[in-house]
Amino acid sequence: TGADMGHQPAPNWPGFIDVWTPINPNLKLAGRLGMARDANGKIISADCIVLLPGLCGGNNVIRQQNLAEALKNSGLHVLAIETRAQGQTAVGYPNVPSTWGICESSDLLIVSDWLTAKPNIKRTGLIGFSWGGTIAMLTAWSEERSGGHPGVAPQIERILPKLPPRRRYQAGIMAFSPVLDLD
């Protein structure tokens, strides 16, 4: 996290491309996608790990790049994504606020569907840090939650996309230092 709230674009990462993941007609999430390759430089078939930064972070945080490169070098594809109101997503969509995990968890289900529709991506996994860890835990809960769950207020249920409940992050979900109590 920096003084610019992650809104300055990160320098290029070797072996990664900038992508915009479509969430709905009014929102795409900015990210950096790195595809693992074999010794001959050919893209391999592998799992893809989605990385979430902490609050006010983005892909200009060196930890994101370091972890993304380490995972890619170990044979995994990686998508370092910037959620609503973070990083380049905030720059591209300044009128889309953070919903403190409410919509972000649904966004990440859509991200997983988008990734697994791509060639060479087997399954997805999710790693979140700090506030991103909290969103990762909400995403785990959201994966198999059906509509009308008693833990979701009706006014919130109305704004969430209608996605079929199923486990998307089959390669696992890890939350590092999640925010468990804001009081």
N, C-alpha and C positions, 0 to 999 in steps of 0.2 A: 504494500500500500504506500502510496506516495502523496505528496502535497497536491498533485494534479488529479487525484482521485482515479488514477489509471486511465485518464482520457487521452494522454499522449500515446500515439502508436508506438509499439515496441519495435526496436530494430528487427530486421529480418532474422529469422532463425534458419540456419542451414538445414536443408532437407524437409522444410515445412512450407505449406502454402496457406495463404489467407483464404478463408471460406466464410460464407454467410449461410447459416442453416435456417431454412424457412420454417417458421412456427405457425404463422397465420398470415392472411393477406396484408396485415399491418405491422408485421414484425419478423425480422430475421436476426439471429444471434451471430455475432462476430466470433471467429475462432481461428486457430492455427491447427492445421491437419498435417500430420506426418505419417507416412506409410512406411512400414518396415520392409526391408528389401533383403534379398539373398546376396551371396558373395558376388554374383554377376550383375547386381543392380536391379534385378527383376522384383517387382512387388510380390510379396508372399501372401498367402491366405493366413490370417491371424485374427485374434481378438482385438478390439479397439477400446482403449481406456479413455474416458472423458474426464478431464481435470477441471475442477472448479476452484477459483481463487477465493480468498477471504473477502470480507466486507470492504468495499471501495477499492478492490484490487482488480487486476486485469492481467493481460499477457505481458505487460511491461514489468511485472514482478519477476525478478531473476529466478526465484524458486520454481515458478511455472516452467520456464525454459529448461532449467536444469533437470527437473523431474521428467518433463516431456522427452528430452533427449535421451535420458537414461532408459526410460521405458521403450522408446523406439529402438535404441541400440540393443535392447534385450530381446527383440523380436515381436514387439507389440505395436500395433497402430495406435496413434494418440490424437485426440482432439482436445486442445486446450481452449475452453469456451468462455466467453464473457457473457454473463446473464444480463437480464434487464437492468438498466441503469448502471452498468459497469463497463469500463473500457470503451472499446470502439462501438459496442452496441449502444451505449449511451450517446455517443457522438452521432451515430447514424439514426437513432430513434430517440431524440431528446424529450419527446412528449410521452414516452412509455416509461412509467415509474416502476420502481421496485415494488413488489407486493409482499416482501418479507417472507418469501417461500411459498406463498399460496399458489400463484400461477407459475412460478419458476419450476416447481416440482413437475407440473404438467408439461411445461416446456421441455424438460429433460426427458420425459417419456417420448415426446415427439422427436427429439434429437436421436434417441436410440433407434427409433423406427427408421429415421432418415439414414443413419449410418448402416444399419443391417440390410438396407435395400441396395447398398453399394457392393460392387464386386470385391472380393478378397477380404471382406469383413465377416467373420464368423459370429461372434457374440460381442456384447458390449459390457464394460465394467465402468464404475464411477468412483472417483476419488475426490473428496472435498476437504478443504482446509477452513477452519474457523467457521465463519458464517456459511461458507460453501459446504462445510461438514454438516451443518444443520439442514441445509437444503438437500444434501445427499440423503440424510435420514428421512426427511419428509418424502423424498422421491421413492425410497424403499417402501414406505407406508402406502404411497399413492399407486404403486404398480398394480396391486391386486384389489384395490378398493373400488367397489362398485358405487354407482349413484345412490343417493339417499342414505349414505352412511351417517349414523348419529353423531359422529365427531365433526361433521361439516355442516355449518349453518346453511339453511336454504338459500339465503341471499348470496353466499359464496358459491354454492353448488351451481347456481345459474350462470356464473361467469366462467366456470371451468369447461374446457373442451370435453366433449363426450367421447372418451377413448375406451376401447374394450379393455377390461381388467385382465392383465396377464403379466407374468414376470418378464421384463425386458432386459434388465441388467444381470444377465445370467452368469457373467464372468465375475460378479461380486460388487459390493459397495463398501467403501471404506470412508469413515469420517474421522478426520484428525482435529482434535481440539474443538469440537462443535460447541456452539453457544447453547446451553441447556436452560438457562434461566436469565431473562433480561431484567428482572426486578432488582 
